[in-house]
């Protein structure tokens, strides 16, 4: 999963598109509508689940893509009920992980014991979904899930920041028209690269001639400022913003002594040290006095569970990837990437021990499609990312890596300026080595966004912090508050 310049102001076509028939979509006999009930947020909710196709135009108004989405709509609700549009990252992957992990009416219950075998993972009712306060729509971009480009369209034409966001913005308009929900308050929930997509989509929606009533964006495992926290050797800030994550990982494995402090008190101390003494010590490099170098190395050892000798031998620096390999090197074990609470043997076949989480979500989703949503044929549901790598993605139309320019916070700054009601909520897992809590704090502190319209939340767990039940409970409660201010 991955995880993950100026956007054109696109006027989206508003009328249904007459796409020619194309497998596998027509074979699905869409829409498929099923009716259900559940207890969500402590309330009894009757709702319908709709698996439907929404045709969208490209930027020129021609047929572009045929997106299959999953809509959960509470019965008997008014048109002013909020709508959450949710998507994962990639650059492009389907929304099945968010669907089965956090927001859908069913979820995979993963034990807090990270050593528990996958056979112990069970699908249960998701009593934490915010479906009691908002309708939820899961979006799969073209070439993922059941979604496909229109006949004659090159799938790679959507492999760019601008085009990818355009299809999602177009989808939100088309879906809102089809369901008579143009005036409903709307929120975007993106995870990983989906946070970058959310920024680009919000920017495009704000520039439309017709309001879609966009109220806010939720950034889960945010990557908007990745140029600042990417761990290139000379990027000193990256070491400082990664340290709170390393400390949280060490704490989860019993590698640090809190000395009577709570976890939050411990992390407050680490974060203060990271942005003051540590960053100040990194700046002079070899010119740092040896006594000072030794003192900093000792502090790093205290916070991360690695010996001071490691830091003295490595210029007081360690990347997240190096840390994954160092903490349990003596046991020939590696930390999980998406969730460093997990540990496994060093293996080319399984480079991330925490991948059992995402595999469980993917597997369970196809069964859920068949058994609950009554989609008979799930064979064509694509879970793999069709984008082969960073160089296969058009970064702001330049065709170059995201590390050349990454203006995503500025995209949301434009929305803040244009929309006085717009708000942002940032959510990150403490043990996520891909998108860190320090990077999220840096984003909020340096974005220039109105601080009274931004909130920041951290949870135990990794990139999919919602795999921890208590974190899921807290996350969805925060979402529930966010959409019902």
Secondary structure, 3 states (H helix, E strand, C coil): CCCCCCCCCCCCCCCCCCCCCCCCCHHHCCCEEEEEEEEECCEEEEEEEEEEEEEEECCCCCEEEEEEEEEEEECCCCCCCEEEEEECCCCCCCCHHHHHHHHCCEEEECCCCCCCCHHHCEEEECCCCHHHCEEEEEECCCCCECCEECCCCCHHHHCEHHHHHHHHHHHHHHHHHHCCCCCCCEEEEEECHHHHHHHHHHHHHHCCCCCCCEEEEEEECCCCCHHHHCCCCCCHHHHHHHHHHHHHHHHHCCCCCCCCCCHHHHHHHHHHHHHHHHHHHHHHHHHCCHHHHHHHHHHHHHHHCCCHHHHHHCCCCCCHHHHHHHCCHHHCEEECCCCCCCEEECCCCCCCCCHHHHHHHHHHHHHHHHHCCCCCCCCCCECCCCCCCHHHCEHHHCCCCCCCCCCHHHHHHHHHHHCCCCEEEEEEECCCCCCCHHHHHHHHHHCCCCHHHEEEEEECCCCCHHHCHHHHHHHHHHHHHHHCC
